[in-house]
């Protein structure tokens, strides 16, 4: 059989090729009991590489595939089936599947199936056709990671390496459907590991490969029953669907009974947005692979954007489009319904439906109403959700609605001890939480239970026991230990444990945040920078972390890196004035003057009375002198930009003389504009300080300004003689300057400050010149 055809096999109607082997035929029928009776599973149970080397490679691959499908059924799509009577017993399967000290979730069923898949693919990695093995190994790694409670660096490293190998192997694959499916799986895999930049790269590659662009647009519509005025509502837009190599969802999944969204039954909200304009995209029916692209896009937007109401609004049209598809993969619909449950859980008008829908999903997965082959079709492209996570979400919804006892029973069933403790605390039964955990430890001690006992009793010795029990390999033990001290603000004690935890497993977002914060409090700038740098590589849309990283770099004297980091912070939160203020200062210090101007403009928009005299003076000086910026380019090119900024500032603060004065310094080519701005500067200074002449220093400042004003007006008048169009304005300005000069002289002469005697003489001489010019002009 063709290598990539069996790799593509996913139970779509008419998708499986002919000439299947015995194991492949059993897999196609989802006859897992028949599969596991095959003798090859006895060989897999031994992990004997010599014996495995004697097996038919195609049978080994088929055994690995069957094991993974059966595991996915038991732990993701349901229903759970026991194979204890046919599967070889592997008592240490869970231990063999530990990663960076992290164990499989306690709710994982039939871990030996995952173990068999791993053994089979490991055996084939050196001698089988690359594409099939790498694709199924990729699928194994993604399923494996979804069954671990925390992201682990070891699994991610293997995933990333496998993607590199698959990318090369894809060059030899001509089937567009196979390539598209592989792109989707890689895209979703990087999203699982929160690698946003790599996800974005594969998202772009997927769009290029398929020629389909998925986005949202605004169309007039209403969302409530009594809404009179139609407003723009977001709807999905998919370009490039015409033609192509993809069969319709009806052709590939026409017999699948898809679960539907429950009725909202709200007295105000409509079931879905009702568009008053023609909306050809509203009920667009998408091929299965494009439904999976939409699902992937939702996850991408969810992880790559800041968490706010606006971002949630953007997600809804993607989810709604998936919920109203007539045909498609069952697993993809489950993913869309679960995303909708999460979306609606935060709104008072939809939280009731969210609870009911989540309960419906739990029951649906547990039932046998849908054939296994329908559940498993396209499962690896559907962002599989572990069944215990859906149940846990149901518990969270119950807590949010005050159903604490019901949620407690669910958490106890799932052995979610942290949530159990929270419920007991809510019920004012904290002692009961410790009793429950101690009972579980008596049955079977684990690292997690020792850690949770420490949390429940505030006994630090429990964390020591957890660390020793793990043979000093558990990131969780060190994390809980460090969190214990962190909660008490004992940062010196917390840092070694938090550092050790991320050393074992660096894919811990909350631990990295705490480590960075603790280091900041102790002014350990290197450690803080390292922690926040690692965090931002995982979670790139939190502006606080970028801002804190920039602060660490500033304290270390590395302002160039701080400047780049603050740019990332601003991408995450464009409206935080504190970040813009930091960016402004760092841009000045690093000679990124254009960025400084942009920052100042934004701060003026965000803060009504924003004003920074020092920054404006620096920018005016460097730009008027044409000083080089960080790139070595002359800043003279920024003259128009800063003049525009100063113009806006003057309009907001018309009595601020300095703003007009700074603006005048940039008018090197138009003496009339310079004179007019100096006139406004004089007016601003004297109006804001009517007693300017009563102090020698302020009197000196005004005298100097007035002399410059009169000289500039004289220059403008001289230039105006050569340009009849400007002469009237220049003459008017000259007259105004003379009156200003005469008034300034009277005020300064009345005080007769000794330090200003020379300035008074100079101004007297200039005013006389203006008088002569005006007299001559009259004649």
Secondary structure in CASP SS format (residue, H / E / C, confidence):
PFRMAT SS
TARGET T0000
AUTHOR 0000-0000-0000
METHOD secondary structure of the structure
MODEL  1
X C 1.00
X C 1.00
X H 1.00
X H 1.00
X H 1.00
X H 1.00
X H 1.00
X H 1.00
X C 1.00
X C 1.00
X C 1.00
X C 1.00
X C 1.00
X C 1.00
X C 1.00
X C 1.00
X C 1.00
X C 1.00
X C 1.00
X C 1.00
X C 1.00
X H 1.00
X H 1.00
X H 1.00
X H 1.00
X H 1.00
X H 1.00
X H 1.00
X C 1.00
X C 1.00
X C 1.00
X H 1.00
X H 1.00
X H 1.00
X H 1.00
X H 1.00
X C 1.00
X C 1.00
X C 1.00
X H 1.00
X H 1.00
X H 1.00
X H 1.00
X H 1.00
X H 1.00
X H 1.00
X C 1.00
X C 1.00
X H 1.00
X H 1.00
X H 1.00
X H 1.00
X H 1.00
X C 1.00
X C 1.00
X C 1.00
X H 1.00
X H 1.00
X H 1.00
X H 1.00
X H 1.00
X H 1.00
X H 1.00
X H 1.00
X H 1.00
X H 1.00
X H 1.00
X H 1.00
X H 1.00
X H 1.00
X H 1.00
X H 1.00
X H 1.00
X H 1.00
X H 1.00
X H 1.00
X H 1.00
X C 1.00
X C 1.00
X C 1.00
X C 1.00
X C 1.00
X C 1.00
X C 1.00
X C 1.00
X C 1.00
X C 1.00
X C 1.00
X C 1.00
X C 1.00
X C 1.00
X C 1.00
X H 1.00
X H 1.00
X H 1.00
X H 1.00
X C 1.00
X C 1.00
X E 1.00
X C 1.00
X C 1.00
X E 1.00
X C 1.00
X E 1.00
X C 1.00
X C 1.00
X C 1.00
X C 1.00
X C 1.00
X C 1.00
X H 1.00
X H 1.00
X H 1.00
X H 1.00
X H 1.00
X H 1.00
X H 1.00
X H 1.00
X H 1.00
X H 1.00
X H 1.00
X H 1.00
X H 1.00
X H 1.00
X C 1.00
X C 1.00
X C 1.00
X C 1.00
X C 1.00
X H 1.00
X H 1.00
X H 1.00
X H 1.00
X H 1.00
X H 1.00
X H 1.00
X H 1.00
X H 1.00
X H 1.00
X H 1.00
X H 1.00
X H 1.00
X H 1.00
X H 1.00
X H 1.00
X H 1.00
X C 1.00
X E 1.00
X C 1.00
X C 1.00
X C 1.00
X C 1.00
X H 1.00
X H 1.00
X H 1.00
X H 1.00
X H 1.00
X H 1.00
X H 1.00
X H 1.00
X H 1.00
X H 1.00
X H 1.00
X H 1.00
X H 1.00
X H 1.00
X H 1.00
X H 1.00
X H 1.00
X H 1.00
X C 1.00
X C 1.00
X C 1.00
X C 1.00
X C 1.00
X H 1.00
X H 1.00
X H 1.00
X H 1.00
X H 1.00
X H 1.00
X H 1.00
X H 1.00
X H 1.00
X H 1.00
X H 1.00
X H 1.00
X H 1.00
X H 1.00
X H 1.00
X H 1.00
X H 1.00
X C 1.00
X C 1.00
X C 1.00
X H 1.00
X H 1.00
X H 1.00
X H 1.00
X H 1.00
X H 1.00
X H 1.00
X H 1.00
X H 1.00
X H 1.00
X H 1.00
X H 1.00
X H 1.00
X H 1.00
X H 1.00
X C 1.00
X C 1.00
X E 1.00
X E 1.00
X E 1.00
X E 1.00
X E 1.00
X E 1.00
X E 1.00
X E 1.00
X E 1.00
X E 1.00
X E 1.00
X E 1.00
X C 1.00
X C 1.00
X C 1.00
X C 1.00
X C 1.00
X C 1.00
X E 1.00
X E 1.00
X E 1.00
X E 1.00
X E 1.00
X E 1.00
X E 1.00
X E 1.00
X E 1.00
X C 1.00
X C 1.00
X C 1.00
X C 1.00
X C 1.00
X C 1.00
X C 1.00
X C 1.00
X C 1.00
X H 1.00
X H 1.00
X H 1.00
X H 1.00
X H 1.00
X C 1.00
X C 1.00
X C 1.00
X C 1.00
X C 1.00
X C 1.00
X C 1.00
X C 1.00
X C 1.00
X C 1.00
X C 1.00
X C 1.00
X C 1.00
X C 1.00
X C 1.00
X E 1.00
X E 1.00
X E 1.00
X E 1.00
X E 1.00
X E 1.00
X E 1.00
X C 1.00
X C 1.00
X C 1.00
X C 1.00
X C 1.00
X C 1.00
X C 1.00
X C 1.00
X C 1.00
X C 1.00
X C 1.00
X C 1.00
X H 1.00
X H 1.00
X H 1.00
X H 1.00
X H 1.00
X H 1.00
X H 1.00
X H 1.00
X H 1.00
X H 1.00
X H 1.00
X H 1.00
X H 1.00
X H 1.00
X H 1.00
X H 1.00
X H 1.00
X C 1.00
X C 1.00
X C 1.00
X C 1.00
X H 1.00
X H 1.00
X H 1.00
X H 1.00
X H 1.00
X H 1.00
X H 1.00
X H 1.00
X H 1.00
X H 1.00
X H 1.00
X H 1.00
X H 1.00
X H 1.00
X H 1.00
X C 1.00
X C 1.00
X C 1.00
X C 1.00
X C 1.00
X C 1.00
X H 1.00
X H 1.00
X H 1.00
X H 1.00
X H 1.00
X H 1.00
X H 1.00
X H 1.00
X H 1.00
X H 1.00
X H 1.00
X H 1.00
X H 1.00
X H 1.00
X H 1.00
X C 1.00
X C 1.00
X C 1.00
X C 1.00
X C 1.00
X C 1.00
X H 1.00
X H 1.00
X H 1.00
X H 1.00
X H 1.00
X H 1.00
X H 1.00
X H 1.00
X H 1.00
X H 1.00
X H 1.00
X H 1.00
X H 1.00
X H 1.00
X H 1.00
X H 1.00
X C 1.00
X C 1.00
X C 1.00
X C 1.00
X C 1.00
X H 1.00
X H 1.00
X H 1.00
X H 1.00
X H 1.00
X C 1.00
X C 1.00
X H 1.00
X H 1.00
X H 1.00
X C 1.00
X C 1.00
X C 1.00
X C 1.00
X C 1.00
X H 1.00
X H 1.00
X H 1.00
X H 1.00
X H 1.00
X H 1.00
X H 1.00
X H 1.00
X H 1.00
X H 1.00
X H 1.00
X H 1.00
X H 1.00
X H 1.00
X C 1.00
X C 1.00
X C 1.00
X H 1.00
X H 1.00
X H 1.00
X H 1.00
X H 1.00
X H 1.00
X H 1.00
X H 1.00
X H 1.00
X H 1.00
X H 1.00
X C 1.00
X C 1.00
X H 1.00
X H 1.00
X H 1.00
X H 1.00
X H 1.00
X H 1.00
X H 1.00
X H 1.00
X H 1.00
X H 1.00
X C 1.00
X C 1.00
X C 1.00
X H 1.00
X H 1.00
X H 1.00
X H 1.00
X H 1.00
X H 1.00
X H 1.00
X H 1.00
X H 1.00
X H 1.00
X H 1.00
X H 1.00
X H 1.00
X H 1.00
X C 1.00
X C 1.00
X C 1.00
X H 1.00
X H 1.00
X H 1.00
X H 1.00
X H 1.00
X H 1.00
X H 1.00
X H 1.00
X H 1.00
X H 1.00
X H 1.00
X C 1.00
X C 1.00
X C 1.00
X H 1.00
X H 1.00
X H 1.00
X H 1.00
X H 1.00
X H 1.00
X H 1.00
X H 1.00
X H 1.00
X C 1.00
X C 1.00
X C 1.00
X C 1.00
X C 1.00
X H 1.00
X H 1.00
X H 1.00
X H 1.00
X H 1.00
X H 1.00
X H 1.00
X H 1.00
X H 1.00
X H 1.00
X H 1.00
X H 1.00
X H 1.00
X C 1.00
X C 1.00
X C 1.00
X H 1.00
X H 1.00
X H 1.00
X H 1.00
X H 1.00
X H 1.00
X H 1.00
X H 1.00
X H 1.00
X H 1.00
X H 1.00
X H 1.00
X H 1.00
X H 1.00
X C 1.00
X C 1.00
X C 1.00
X C 1.00
X H 1.00
X H 1.00
X H 1.00
X H 1.00
X H 1.00
X H 1.00
X H 1.00
X H 1.00
X H 1.00
X H 1.00
X H 1.00
X H 1.00
X H 1.00
X C 1.00
X C 1.00
X C 1.00
X H 1.00
X H 1.00
X H 1.00
X H 1.00
X H 1.00
X H 1.00
X H 1.00
X H 1.00
X H 1.00
X H 1.00
X H 1.00
X H 1.00
X H 1.00
X H 1.00
X C 1.00
X C 1.00
X C 1.00
X C 1.00
X H 1.00
X H 1.00
X H 1.00
X H 1.00
X H 1.00
X H 1.00
X H 1.00
X H 1.00
X H 1.00
X H 1.00
X H 1.00
X H 1.00
X H 1.00
X C 1.00
X C 1.00
X C 1.00
X H 1.00
X H 1.00
X H 1.00
X H 1.00
X H 1.00
X H 1.00
X H 1.00
X H 1.00
X H 1.00
X H 1.00
X H 1.00
X H 1.00
X H 1.00
X H 1.00
X C 1.00
X C 1.00
X C 1.00
X C 1.00
X H 1.00
X H 1.00
X H 1.00
X H 1.00
X H 1.00
X H 1.00
X H 1.00
X H 1.00
X H 1.00
X H 1.00
X H 1.00
X H 1.00
X H 1.00
X C 1.00
X C 1.00
X C 1.00
X H 1.00
X H 1.00
X H 1.00
X H 1.00
X H 1.00
X H 1.00
X H 1.00
X H 1.00
X H 1.00
X H 1.00
X H 1.00
X H 1.00
X H 1.00
X H 1.00
X C 1.00
X C 1.00
X C 1.00
X C 1.00
X C 1.00
X C 1.00
X H 1.00
X H 1.00
X H 1.00
X H 1.00
X H 1.00
X H 1.00
X H 1.00
X H 1.00
X H 1.00
X H 1.00
X H 1.00
X H 1.00
X H 1.00
X C 1.00
X C 1.00
X E 1.00
X C 1.00
X C 1.00
X C 1.00
X C 1.00
X C 1.00
X E 1.00
X H 1.00
X H 1.00
X H 1.00
X H 1.00
X H 1.00
X H 1.00
X H 1.00
X H 1.00
X H 1.00
X H 1.00
X H 1.00
X H 1.00
X H 1.00
X H 1.00
X H 1.00
X H 1.00
X H 1.00
X H 1.00
X C 1.00
X C 1.00
X C 1.00
X C 1.00
X H 1.00
X H 1.00
X H 1.00
X H 1.00
X H 1.00
X H 1.00
X H 1.00
X H 1.00
X H 1.00
X C 1.00
X C 1.00
X C 1.00
X C 1.00
X C 1.00
X H 1.00
X H 1.00
X H 1.00
X H 1.00
X H 1.00
X H 1.00
X H 1.00
X H 1.00
X H 1.00
X H 1.00
X H 1.00
X H 1.00
X H 1.00
X H 1.00
X H 1.00
X H 1.00
X H 1.00
X H 1.00
X C 1.00
X C 1.00
X C 1.00
X H 1.00
X H 1.00
X H 1.00
X C 1.00
X H 1.00
X H 1.00
X H 1.00
X H 1.00
X H 1.00
X H 1.00
X H 1.00
X H 1.00
X H 1.00
X H 1.00
X H 1.00
X H 1.00
X H 1.00
X H 1.00
X H 1.00
X H 1.00
X H 1.00
X H 1.00
X H 1.00
X H 1.00
X H 1.00
X H 1.00
X H 1.00
X H 1.00
X H 1.00
X C 1.00
X C 1.00
X C 1.00
X H 1.00
X H 1.00
X H 1.00
X H 1.00
X H 1.00
X H 1.00
X H 1.00
X H 1.00
X H 1.00
X H 1.00
X H 1.00
X H 1.00
X H 1.00
X H 1.00
X H 1.00
X H 1.00
X H 1.00
X H 1.00
X H 1.00
X H 1.00
X H 1.00
X H 1.00
X H 1.00
X H 1.00
X H 1.00
X H 1.00
X H 1.00
X H 1.00
X C 1.00
X C 1.00
X H 1.00
X H 1.00
X H 1.00
X H 1.00
X H 1.00
X H 1.00
X H 1.00
X H 1.00
X H 1.00
X H 1.00
X H 1.00
X H 1.00
X H 1.00
X H 1.00
X H 1.00
X H 1.00
X H 1.00
X H 1.00
X H 1.00
X H 1.00
X H 1.00
X H 1.00
X H 1.00
X H 1.00
X H 1.00
X C 1.00
END
